[in-house]
């Protein structure tokens, strides 16, 4: 083959338009959906507040806790695994922090450190059980979900006589911890939760980790074909265990934020939220079968959920339909992402 023919072949293979490159981005469909949904609720808004900064503060307040965890849930899903205990872990972390402070008189900061270590151990346990037993992560983490759910209720009632922990605002270090994890800040006259800053920072961190590090390559390889990945020298087991730990730590972070913000925690807090994180990741273009997805997409998915949660009452619609709306969004987003992916993979230019 001559140099000229090689050059022509290379040019043909490399001839891909910018639009096709955009289509191949896993979060592209979610971004289009977010724009459409935002415009829709802006049109049907009856208060005139939805498109204001204060309205933005409202839906980002709802989306931020979901987005923080959804980023790491997405990374775990890209690696081919699920964590159904992430929602209840939010409540477990907040309750544990509250009990250490209110019943054992710990300072806030030592209690936060203990909670994060505890959460890391739960994530390690989930990961090791999945690896060592060969059971689906769906089953392992569902078992963890029920164990923690029961423990949350039983332990809280055992210590407090109720299903709630309170009084943590009297502990040493409460004000400084609340300033970092649960305060508000004013931006152009609107009050945003500090969780929004954490959400943005974690999304950036997740994106860099996934797209610009060797560990990110391991995540994609582990979810794509784990046997081929192992043959190529990828530490698949270690990668997955690490992601289980990171997911559990992110849930603990949100639990700490909530208990400091609310100055207490209910035993049932976080139960059911694990599906919100999975929906956010799936809406954002993360494949349920693993091997593809993005941190940005998961955050866009969380934003869509926040827009819907705030947009529906602003439109004076029946709020009982929120879950139905989210179910429709999930189905539509996965369908659109699939169609876009097929079109992009089949496009020549």
N, C-alpha and C positions, 0 to 999 in steps of 0.2 A: 504494500500500500504506500502510495506516495505521500510526501509531506502535505501536498495540496489537498488530497482527499481527506487526510486526518484533520486538517484545519477546517474544511467544510463540515465535517461530521461534528466537530466540537462546537462550531457556531450553531448548528441546527439543534443540538442538545441543550445549549445554553440559552436558546431564544424563548424566554418566558417573560410575559408582560408583568408589569407592576400589579395589575388587577388580579392576575392569577396567583401571584405571591401573596396578596392579601387574602384571597380565598383559602389559601393553604394554612393560614394562621388559625389555630383552634378556637380563638376567642372572637373571630370576625363575625360569626353568626350571632353570638351573644351581644356584641356591640350594636349590631343592626337592631336586634330585638329591644335592647335597652333604649335606643333612640325612639323607636316606634312607640313603646309603652310610655315613655316620658312625655312625648308629644300628645299621646292620647289622653293621659291624665291632666295635662296642662289645659287641654281643650275642654274637658268635662268638669274641671275644678269649679266649685261654686263659691269658694271663699276668697279667691284672688291671692292666696298665699302660697300655693304650691310651687310656683316658679321663683319665689323670692328666696333670699338667703336664709330666712328663718324656716321656710318650707324645706329647703335643702338640709338644714340642720336637723329637721325632724326625721326625714327618711334616712339620712346617714347615721343618726343615732340608732335606728333600728338595724341598719345594715352592718355597722362596724363590728359588733360582737360576732355576727354570723361570718363576716368576711375574714376575721382574724383566724378562726378555726378552719374555715372552708379552704384557705390557702394550703394548709398542711394536709387536710383531708384529700385535696386534689392531688398533691404530691404522692400521697399514699395510694390513691386510686390509680395514678399513672404507673406506679410500681406493681399494680395488679391486686391490691388488697383493700379491705374495708375496715372501718372502725365504728361499730355501732354503740360503743360505750362513751363516745366523746361528749354526747349531750349530758348524760348523767354525771360525767366527770366534772362538768361545770358546777353542778350542785354539790357534789362531794367535796370539791376543793373549797368552796365558800363555806360550807358547814364545818369542815375541819378547821379552817382558819378561825371561824367564829367560836368553836368549842375551845380551841387552844387559848384564845384570848379571854373569853368570858368565864370559862370553868376552871382553867389552869393558870390564869393570870400571866400568860406569856405576853411579851411585847409584840407589836404588830410585825416588825421586821424579822425577828427570829421565827415567828409563826409563818410568815410568807415563805421564808427559805425552806422550812420543814415541809410545807404544802407542795412546793415545787419538787423537792426530792421525792416525796410520796408519789406525786403524779408521774415522775420519771420512772419510778419503780413499777407502777401499774402499766405504763407503756412498755417497759422492758418485759414484764410478765406476759402481756398480750403477744408481743413479738416472738418471744421464746416458745410460747405454747403453740403458736402457728407453725413455727419452723420445726420444732421437735416432734409434734404429734402428727403433722401433715394434714390437720383438719382445716377446713375453710375458715378464713378469718371472720367470715360472717357468723359462724357458729361460736367461735372462741370469744369474740367481742360481745356477742349477744348474751353469752353466759356472764361475762363481766358486767354487762349492763344490769342484769337482774340481781347479781350479787351486790353491786354498789347501791342499787335502788332500795333493796331491802335493808342494807346496812345504814343508809342515810336516815331512813325512817326510824328504825329500831334504836340506833345509837343516839340520835337527837332526842327522842322521847325518853330514853333512859337517863340522860343527863339533865334535860331541861323540863321534862314533864309535858312538853308541847312538841309540835312539829316545826318549831322555828327557833333559830338562834338569833339573839339580839344583844345589844349593849356593847358592841365592839368599839364604839366611838369613845369610850372612856379609857381605852388602852394607850400605853405609851407608844408614840410613833404614828398614831392614827392620822394626824393632820398631814405629816410629811408624806405618808404612803398615799393618802387620798389625793394629794397634790399631783402625784406622778401617775396614778392609775385611774382616778375617778373624778377629777375636777372638770370644769368647763373653761373655755376660753372664748373671748369675744373677737369676732372677725367681722368688720364692717357693720357693727350693730347687731349681729346675730350670735347667739350663744351655741357653740358647738361642744360636744363632749370630747375629752382628750382621747377617748377610745378611737376617734376618727384618725388622729395622728398615728396611733399604734397600728391601725389598720393599713394606712398608706405605707408606713415603714415596713411592716411585715410583708406586704405585697411586693414591695421593691426587693426585699431580702429574698423572698421565695423565687422571684423572677431571676435574680442574679444566680441564686443557687442552682436553679433548674437549667438555665441556658448558658452559663459562663463558668461552670466548674466541672471537674471530673465526676463529682458526686451526682450532678445532674444527669450526666451521661449514663451513670450506673442506674439511676431511677428509670430512665426510658428503657434501657436494656433489660432491666429486671421485669418490667411489665410487658415488654414486647415478646421476648422468647427467653425464658429464664435458663433453659438448658443450653442454648447457644451462648447466652451471656456468661454462664459458668465456664463453658469451654474457652471463651475468650478472656478469662481471667477476672471477670467481674465478681466482686464479693456480694452475691445476691442476698444471702441470709443476713449479713451485717447491714446491708443497705435497708432492707425491710424492717429490721428491728429498730434501727435508728429512726426511721420514719414513724413507727408506732410510738416511740418515745417523744418525738417532736409533736405529734398530734396530741398526745396526752398533756404535754406541757402547755400547748396553746389553749387547751380547754381549761387548764388550771389558771392560766393568765386571765381568761375571761371570767372565771369564777371569782378570782380575787377582785377584779374590777367591779363586779356586781355586788359583792358583799360590802365592799368599801363604799360604794355609791348608795346602796339601800340601807346601810348600817345594820344589816341583818340578812338572813337567808332562810327561805322555806325548804323543807325536806324534799319537796318535789320539783325544785328548780332545775331546769335544764332537760327534764325528761321529755322526749319527743323531738328535741331540737336537733338530734343527730341527723334526722331526715332533711332538715333545712340545709345542713352543711353539704350533704350529698347532692341535694337538688342544686345548690349554688354551683358546685363543681361540675355537675352534669350539664347544667344550662350553659356554663362557661366553656363547654367544648371538651371536657374530660371524658374519655371513653370509659364506659362501665367495664369494659373488657381489659382495660389497661393499655399502656404503651403510647398514649397521646393525651395532651392536655396542657394547661398553663395556669400559673398562679394569677395572672391578670384576668384570665377568663373566669376563674372562681370568684374573684372580687367583683367582676361585672355581674355575675350571677347573683351575688349577695346584694348588689346595688339594685338589681331588678326587683328582688324581693322587698327591699326597703321602699322603693318607689310604689310598688303595689300596696304594701301595708299602709302607707300614709295616703296614697292617692285615692284609695277606695273611700275612706271616711271624708276626705276633702270633696269628693264627688257626691257625697250624701247617699252612697250606695249602702246596702245592707252588709255589715262587716262579717256576717256569718258566711259570706261567699269568699272570704279571703283564701281559705285553704283550697277551695275549688278552683279559684283563679290560678293559684300557684301550681296545681296539678295540670291545668291546661298549658301553662307556661312551660312546665317540664317536658310534656309530650311534644309541644310545638318546637321547642328549642332543640331537643334531641333530633327530631325529624329534620328540621332545617339544617342543623349542623351536619347530619349525615348526607343530605342532598348536596350541600356546598362542598363537602369533602370529596364526594364522588365526582362532582363537576371539576374541581380543582385537579384531582389526580388524573382525570381524563383529558384535561385541557393541554393544548400544545403551545398556546400563546395567549 
